[in-house]
Amino acid sequence: MATSTTAKVWRNPSYLQSSTGIFLFFCSWGIWWSFFQRWLNSMGLNGAEVGTIYSINSLATLVLMFCYGLIQDNLGLKRRLVLVISVIAALVGPFVQFVYAPLMQTNMMAAAFVGSIVLSAGFMAGCSLIEAVTERYSRRFGFEYGQSRAWGSFGYAIVALVAGFVFNINPMINFWIGSAFGLGMLIVYLTWYPAEQREALKEAADPDAAPSNPTLKEMAKVLKMPALWVLIVFMLLTNTFYTVFDQQMFPTYYASLFPSEATGNAVYGTLNSVQVFCESAMMGVVPIIMRKIGVRNALLLGSTVMFLRIGLCGIFHDPVAISIVKMFHAIEVPLFCLPAFRYFTLHFNPKLSATLYMVGFQIASQIGQVVFSTPLGMLHDRIGDRATFLTISGIVLAATIYGFFVIKRDDEQVDGDPFIRDSKTPSLAADESVLSADSEDM
């Protein structure tokens, strides 16, 4: 059965196209993003200034994410925004070399403002848009989103393997390699249209076809949903620290554990690659875990893993132990990403999946970064690595306890596609479908 399913996936042209596109995107992003904080330090910025850069980036990202979500839900299966992101990715090398880096040396705030627009549009907000489009294609064209998203992690892992070594030669090379992958991504999304996608776009363009895209009124109602705001608070105090901790603080801390900075950069790049390779594999395992424990419990498990990972970084202080703890990241990312998407399509209208994912998952995280990046950067400068890590871990623990009481069960308020765990019998699943239909009629 597993062999048959795998063979079927590899014969799915939309899966192949989507997986290739998301693979190249994460290669274009990961080659420089994994060392972005180290690059900012090399430009002479301290912890507070790095926090300011991340805060401004996050502010631009959250605005762009909301716009991207609204526009993409109206575009449906069309790739216009994806092509815009591809063009920006293809130009990241020239932008950093000739605009961003020189401006950083003369006027940091101006550089932060310009960089936040370009880098957020192409990568930070662009990542969520690429993921949302891939998830929509997976539902429309019959493949598992997690299997396609795994190729993104796989691409990130490949470039992370060499990023540290290239960074030691010349950090600017990382950005130019990103441009090369971005160009490949642009070619894929510009030229590769499987027949089933062309047919779906043709059907959507038919004036007599039933509307499949949400109305502006439906989209406006997103921000009035109490259930959405409950999840936003949870994401605000958990997934926020994926960037605040992992990008803003951890790389320099890890490099400091080694005799030389160059050695630390090289080992960190290798470790990061191994971790993301494992993360790629876990993208295929987490859907199985979800079917066993449910969507709600998978989200709570993700925040628990984050609490342990960040907290243990504040307790241990030797590179071997920290490297082992870093590997927790491999399960944490899929446990946030995949259950979050499924939570939205389970409890909300699936037509609004892009907007809901942008607002409830990504924008919430970006707001958290705007709020926490600079204060935590200042705290880090004042009290050091380990005390800051324990502070962040305590916030995540409090959010996990909050989530235990407020995140909806999988059989509660099912306004989208029902989720049936493997433990449920077929008859019970049928009964739940009837009950769900009856509640909608009421």
C-alpha positions as CSV (number, residue, x, y, z in Angstrom):
1,M,0.0,0.0,0.0
2,A,2.8,2.5,0.9
3,T,4.7,1.6,-2.3
4,S,1.5,2.2,-4.4
5,T,0.9,5.5,-2.7
6,T,4.5,6.7,-3.2
7,A,4.3,5.7,-6.9
8,K,1.1,7.6,-7.3
9,V,2.6,10.7,-5.8
10,W,5.5,10.6,-8.2
11,R,3.1,10.4,-11.1
12,N,1.3,13.5,-9.9
13,P,2.6,16.5,-12.1
14,S,1.2,19.1,-9.7
15,Y,3.1,17.5,-6.8
16,L,6.3,17.5,-8.8
17,Q,5.9,21.1,-9.9
18,S,4.9,22.4,-6.4
19,S,7.7,20.4,-4.7
20,T,10.3,21.7,-7.2
21,G,9.2,25.3,-6.7
22,I,9.2,25.2,-2.9
23,F,12.5,23.4,-2.9
24,L,14.2,26.1,-5.0
25,F,12.5,28.8,-2.8
26,F,13.9,27.5,0.4
27,C,17.4,27.0,-1.2
28,S,17.3,30.7,-2.3
29,W,16.3,31.8,1.2
30,G,18.2,29.4,3.4
31,I,21.6,30.0,1.9
32,W,21.7,33.5,3.4
33,W,19.0,33.5,6.0
34,S,20.6,30.8,8.2
35,F,23.6,33.3,8.7
36,F,21.7,36.6,8.5
37,Q,22.2,37.4,12.1
38,R,25.9,36.5,11.8
39,W,26.1,38.8,8.8
40,L,24.5,41.7,10.7
41,N,27.1,41.2,13.5
42,S,29.8,41.3,10.9
43,M,28.5,44.7,9.8
44,G,29.2,46.0,13.3
45,L,25.7,45.8,14.8
46,N,25.2,44.9,18.5
47,G,22.3,42.8,20.0
48,A,19.9,45.7,20.4
49,E,20.5,46.9,16.8
50,V,20.1,43.4,15.4
51,G,16.8,43.3,17.4
52,T,15.7,46.5,15.8
53,I,16.5,45.1,12.3
54,Y,14.4,42.1,13.0
55,S,11.6,44.1,14.5
56,I,11.4,46.4,11.4
57,N,11.5,43.3,9.2
58,S,8.7,41.7,11.1
59,L,6.6,44.9,11.0
60,A,6.9,45.0,7.2
61,T,6.3,41.2,7.0
62,L,3.0,41.3,8.9
63,V,1.6,44.0,6.7
64,L,2.7,42.2,3.5
65,M,1.4,38.9,4.8
66,F,-2.1,40.2,5.4
67,C,-2.1,41.7,1.9
68,Y,-0.7,38.5,0.4
69,G,-3.4,36.4,2.1
70,L,-6.3,38.7,0.9
71,I,-4.9,38.8,-2.7
72,Q,-4.1,35.1,-3.0
73,D,-7.5,34.0,-1.7
74,N,-9.0,36.1,-4.5
75,L,-6.5,34.8,-7.0
76,G,-7.3,31.2,-6.1
77,L,-4.9,29.0,-8.1
78,K,-3.3,31.8,-10.1
79,R,0.5,32.3,-9.5
80,R,0.9,36.1,-10.0
81,L,2.1,36.8,-6.5
82,V,4.4,33.7,-6.6
83,L,6.0,35.2,-9.7
84,V,6.6,38.5,-8.0
85,I,8.3,36.7,-5.1
86,S,10.4,34.7,-7.6
87,V,11.7,37.9,-9.2
88,I,12.7,39.3,-5.9
89,A,14.5,36.1,-4.9
90,A,16.4,36.2,-8.2
91,L,17.5,39.8,-7.4
92,V,18.5,39.3,-3.8
93,G,22.3,39.2,-4.5
94,P,22.5,42.5,-6.5
95,F,20.2,44.1,-3.9
96,V,22.3,43.3,-0.9
97,Q,25.6,43.9,-2.7
98,F,24.8,47.3,-4.2
99,V,22.0,48.7,-2.0
100,Y,21.5,47.1,1.3
101,A,25.1,46.6,2.5
102,P,26.4,50.0,1.5
103,L,23.4,51.7,3.1
104,M,23.9,49.7,6.3
105,Q,27.3,51.2,6.6
106,T,26.1,54.8,6.3
107,N,22.5,54.8,7.7
108,M,21.3,51.8,9.6
109,M,17.7,52.9,9.9
110,A,17.4,53.7,6.2
111,A,18.9,50.3,5.4
112,A,16.5,48.6,7.8
113,F,13.5,50.3,6.2
114,V,14.5,49.5,2.6
115,G,15.6,46.0,3.5
116,S,12.4,45.2,5.3
117,I,10.4,45.9,2.2
118,V,12.5,43.9,-0.2
119,L,13.5,41.0,2.0
120,S,10.0,40.7,3.6
121,A,8.2,40.8,0.2
122,G,10.5,38.2,-1.3
123,F,11.2,35.9,1.6
124,M,9.7,36.4,5.1
125,A,6.2,37.1,3.8
126,G,7.0,35.2,0.6
127,C,7.6,32.0,2.5
128,S,4.0,32.0,3.9
129,L,2.6,32.8,0.5
130,I,4.5,29.9,-1.1
131,E,3.4,27.5,1.6
132,A,-0.3,28.7,1.4
133,V,-0.3,28.2,-2.4
134,T,1.3,24.8,-2.1
135,E,-1.2,23.7,0.5
136,R,-4.1,24.9,-1.7
137,Y,-2.7,23.0,-4.7
138,S,-2.4,19.9,-2.5
139,R,-6.1,19.9,-1.6
140,R,-7.1,20.7,-5.2
141,F,-4.8,18.2,-7.0
142,G,-4.7,15.3,-4.7
143,F,-1.3,15.1,-2.8
144,E,-0.2,15.5,0.8
145,Y,0.9,19.0,1.7
146,G,3.5,17.7,4.2
147,Q,5.2,15.6,1.5
148,S,5.6,18.6,-0.7
149,R,6.6,21.0,2.1
150,A,9.3,18.4,3.1
151,W,11.1,19.3,-0.1
152,G,11.4,22.9,1.1
153,S,13.1,21.7,4.3
154,F,15.3,19.4,2.2
155,G,16.4,22.4,0.1
156,Y,17.1,24.5,3.2
157,A,19.2,21.6,4.6
158,I,21.3,21.2,1.4
159,V,22.2,24.9,1.4
160,A,22.7,25.1,5.1
161,L,25.4,22.4,4.7
162,V,27.6,24.7,2.7
163,A,26.4,28.1,4.0
164,G,28.8,28.3,6.9
165,F,31.9,27.4,4.7
166,V,30.8,29.9,2.0
167,F,30.2,32.5,4.7
168,N,33.8,32.1,6.0
169,I,35.1,32.9,2.5
170,N,32.8,35.9,1.8
171,P,29.3,36.4,3.2
172,M,28.2,38.2,0.0
173,I,28.6,34.9,-1.9
174,N,25.7,33.5,0.1
175,F,23.3,36.2,-1.3
176,W,24.5,35.6,-4.9
177,I,23.9,31.9,-4.6
178,G,20.4,32.8,-3.4
179,S,19.9,34.8,-6.6
180,A,20.8,31.7,-8.7
181,F,18.2,29.6,-6.9
182,G,15.7,32.4,-7.2
183,L,16.2,32.4,-11.0
184,G,15.5,28.7,-11.1
185,M,12.4,29.2,-9.0
186,L,11.2,31.9,-11.4
187,I,11.7,29.6,-14.4
188,V,9.7,26.8,-12.7
189,Y,6.7,29.0,-11.8
190,L,6.8,30.9,-15.1
191,T,6.9,27.9,-17.4
192,W,5.7,24.7,-15.7
193,Y,1.9,24.4,-15.9
194,P,0.7,20.8,-15.7
195,A,-2.4,20.0,-17.8
196,E,-4.7,19.6,-14.7
197,Q,-3.7,23.1,-13.5
198,R,-4.4,24.7,-16.8
199,E,-7.8,23.0,-16.9
200,A,-8.6,24.1,-13.3
201,L,-7.7,27.7,-14.2
202,K,-9.8,27.5,-17.3
203,E,-12.8,26.3,-15.3
204,A,-12.3,29.0,-12.7
205,A,-12.3,31.6,-15.5
206,D,-15.7,30.4,-16.8
207,P,-18.3,33.1,-16.1
208,D,-20.9,30.4,-15.5
209,A,-18.8,28.5,-12.9
210,A,-19.8,28.6,-9.2
211,P,-17.6,31.1,-7.3
212,S,-14.8,29.3,-5.5
213,N,-13.0,32.3,-4.1
214,P,-14.2,34.1,-0.9
215,T,-16.0,37.4,-1.1
216,L,-14.6,40.6,0.5
217,K,-17.3,40.3,3.1
218,E,-16.2,36.8,4.1
219,M,-12.6,37.9,4.2
220,A,-13.4,40.9,6.4
221,K,-15.2,38.6,8.9
222,V,-11.9,36.8,9.5
223,L,-10.7,39.5,12.0
224,K,-14.1,39.2,13.9
225,M,-13.7,35.6,14.7
226,P,-13.1,35.0,18.5
227,A,-11.7,31.5,17.8
228,L,-9.1,33.0,15.5
229,W,-7.9,35.5,18.2
230,V,-7.6,32.8,20.7
231,L,-5.1,31.0,18.4
232,I,-3.4,34.3,17.6
233,V,-2.5,34.8,21.2
234,F,-1.1,31.2,21.4
235,M,1.0,31.7,18.3
236,L,2.1,35.2,19.5
237,L,3.7,33.6,22.6
238,T,5.1,30.5,21.0
239,N,5.9,30.5,17.3
240,T,7.2,34.1,17.6
241,F,10.4,32.8,19.2
242,Y,11.2,30.6,16.2
243,T,12.9,33.8,14.8
244,V,13.6,35.7,17.9
245,F,15.6,32.9,19.5
246,D,16.7,30.8,16.5
247,Q,17.8,33.6,14.2
248,Q,18.5,36.6,16.4
249,M,20.3,34.9,19.3
250,F,21.3,31.2,18.8
251,P,23.8,31.4,15.9
252,T,26.2,33.7,17.7
253,Y,25.8,31.9,21.0
254,Y,26.6,28.5,19.3
255,A,29.6,29.9,17.5
256,S,30.9,31.3,20.8
257,L,31.1,27.7,22.2
258,F,34.1,27.0,19.9
259,P,37.7,28.1,20.0
260,S,37.4,30.3,16.9
261,E,34.5,32.1,15.2
262,A,35.3,30.4,11.8
263,T,35.1,27.0,13.4
264,G,31.8,27.9,15.1
265,N,30.3,29.1,11.8
266,A,31.4,26.0,9.9
267,V,30.1,23.6,12.6
268,Y,26.8,25.6,13.0
269,G,26.2,25.4,9.2
270,T,26.7,21.6,9.3
271,L,24.6,21.1,12.3
272,N,21.9,23.3,10.9
273,S,21.9,21.2,7.7
274,V,21.6,17.9,9.6
275,Q,18.8,19.3,11.7
276,V,16.9,20.5,8.6
277,F,17.4,17.2,6.8
278,C,15.7,15.5,9.8
279,E,13.1,18.2,9.7
280,S,12.4,17.3,6.1
281,A,11.9,13.7,7.1
282,M,9.6,14.7,9.9
283,M,7.4,16.6,7.5
284,G,6.3,13.1,6.3
285,V,6.1,11.7,9.8
286,V,4.0,14.5,11.5
287,P,0.9,13.8,9.5
288,I,1.0,10.3,10.9
289,I,1.5,11.7,14.4
290,M,-1.5,14.0,13.8
291,R,-3.7,11.0,12.8
292,K,-2.7,9.3,16.0
293,I,-3.0,12.2,18.5
294,G,-5.1,14.8,16.7
295,V,-4.5,18.3,15.4
296,R,-5.0,20.0,18.8
297,N,-2.6,17.7,20.6
298,A,0.0,18.0,17.8
299,L,0.0,21.8,18.3
300,L,0.5,21.5,22.0
301,L,3.2,18.9,21.5
302,G,5.0,21.4,19.3
303,S,5.0,24.2,21.9
304,T,6.1,21.7,24.5
305,V,9.1,20.7,22.4
306,M,9.9,24.4,21.9
307,F,9.8,25.0,25.7
308,L,12.2,22.1,26.3
309,R,14.6,23.1,23.5
310,I,15.0,26.7,24.4
311,G,15.1,26.0,28.2
312,L,17.7,23.3,27.8
313,C,19.9,25.7,25.8
314,G,19.8,27.9,28.9
315,I,20.8,24.9,31.2
316,F,23.6,23.2,29.1
317,H,26.7,25.1,28.0
318,D,28.9,22.6,26.1
319,P,28.7,22.3,22.3
320,V,27.8,18.6,22.3
321,A,24.8,18.9,24.6
322,I,23.6,22.1,22.8
323,S,24.0,20.3,19.4
324,I,21.8,17.5,20.7
325,V,19.2,20.0,22.0
326,K,19.3,21.8,18.6
327,M,18.0,18.6,17.0
328,F,14.7,19.0,18.8
329,H,14.1,21.7,16.2
330,A,13.6,19.0,13.6
331,I,10.3,17.9,15.1
332,E,9.3,21.3,16.4
333,V,8.9,23.1,13.0
334,P,6.6,20.4,11.4
335,L,4.6,20.3,14.6
336,F,3.8,24.0,14.3
337,C,3.5,24.3,10.5
338,L,1.4,21.2,9.5
339,P,-1.1,21.2,12.4
340,A,-1.6,25.0,12.0
341,F,-2.7,24.6,8.4
342,R,-5.0,21.6,9.3
343,Y,-6.4,23.6,12.3
344,F,-7.6,26.4,10.0
345,T,-9.1,24.0,7.4
346,L,-10.8,22.1,10.2
347,H,-12.4,24.9,12.2
348,F,-12.8,27.6,9.5
349,N,-13.9,28.0,5.9
350,P,-11.3,26.3,3.7
351,K,-11.8,29.0,1.0
352,L,-10.1,31.4,3.4
353,S,-7.1,29.2,4.1
354,A,-4.5,31.6,2.8
355,T,-5.9,34.6,4.7
356,L,-6.4,32.5,7.9
357,Y,-2.9,31.0,7.7
358,M,-1.3,34.5,7.2
359,V,-3.3,36.1,9.9
360,G,-3.6,33.4,12.5
361,F,-0.2,31.8,12.2
362,Q,2.3,33.9,10.4
363,I,1.1,37.5,11.2
364,A,0.6,36.6,14.8
365,S,4.3,35.4,14.9
366,Q,5.4,38.6,13.2
367,I,3.6,40.8,15.6
368,G,5.3,38.9,18.4
369,Q,8.7,39.6,16.8
370,V,7.9,43.3,16.5
371,V,7.0,43.4,20.2
372,F,9.8,41.1,21.5
373,S,12.8,41.4,19.2
374,T,14.2,44.7,20.4
375,P,13.4,44.2,24.2
376,L,14.8,40.7,24.2
377,G,17.8,41.9,22.2
378,M,18.4,44.6,25.0
379,L,17.8,42.0,27.7
380,H,20.3,39.7,26.0
381,D,22.9,42.4,25.9
382,R,22.3,43.0,29.7
383,I,22.0,39.6,31.2
384,G,23.6,37.3,28.6
385,D,22.6,34.1,26.7
386,R,21.5,31.6,29.3
387,A,19.3,33.9,31.4
388,T,17.6,35.2,28.3
389,F,17.0,31.7,27.0
390,L,15.3,30.7,30.3
391,T,13.1,33.8,30.2
392,I,11.9,32.9,26.7
393,S,11.4,29.3,27.7
394,G,9.2,30.4,30.6
395,I,7.0,32.5,28.3
396,V,6.5,29.5,26.0
397,L,5.6,27.3,29.0
398,A,2.9,29.8,30.0
399,A,1.6,29.9,26.4
400,T,1.4,26.1,26.3
401,I,-0.7,26.0,29.5
402,Y,-2.9,28.7,28.0
403,G,-3.3,26.7,24.8
404,F,-4.3,23.5,26.7
405,F,-7.4,25.3,27.9
406,V,-8.4,27.4,24.8
407,I,-7.3,25.5,21.7
408,K,-10.4,23.8,20.2
409,R,-10.7,20.0,20.2
410,D,-10.8,18.4,16.8
411,D,-14.5,17.6,17.1
412,E,-15.5,21.1,18.3
413,Q,-16.8,23.8,16.0
414,V,-16.0,21.9,12.8
415,D,-16.8,24.5,10.1
416,G,-14.4,23.2,7.6
417,D,-13.1,19.7,6.5
418,P,-13.6,17.2,9.4
419,F,-10.5,15.5,10.8
420,I,-10.8,11.8,11.7
421,R,-8.1,10.2,13.8
422,D,-6.9,6.7,13.0
423,S,-8.3,5.5,16.4
424,K,-11.9,6.4,15.3
425,T,-13.9,3.5,13.8
426,P,-15.5,4.0,10.4
427,S,-19.0,4.0,12.0
428,L,-18.1,6.6,14.6
429,A,-16.5,8.8,11.9
430,A,-19.8,8.5,9.9
431,D,-21.8,9.5,13.0
432,E,-19.6,12.5,13.6
433,S,-20.1,13.6,10.0
434,V,-23.8,13.4,10.4
435,L,-23.7,15.4,13.6
436,S,-21.5,18.0,12.0
437,A,-23.9,18.3,9.1
438,D,-26.9,18.6,11.5
439,S,-25.1,21.4,13.5
440,E,-24.5,23.3,10.3
441,D,-28.2,23.0,9.3
442,M,-29.1,24.5,12.7
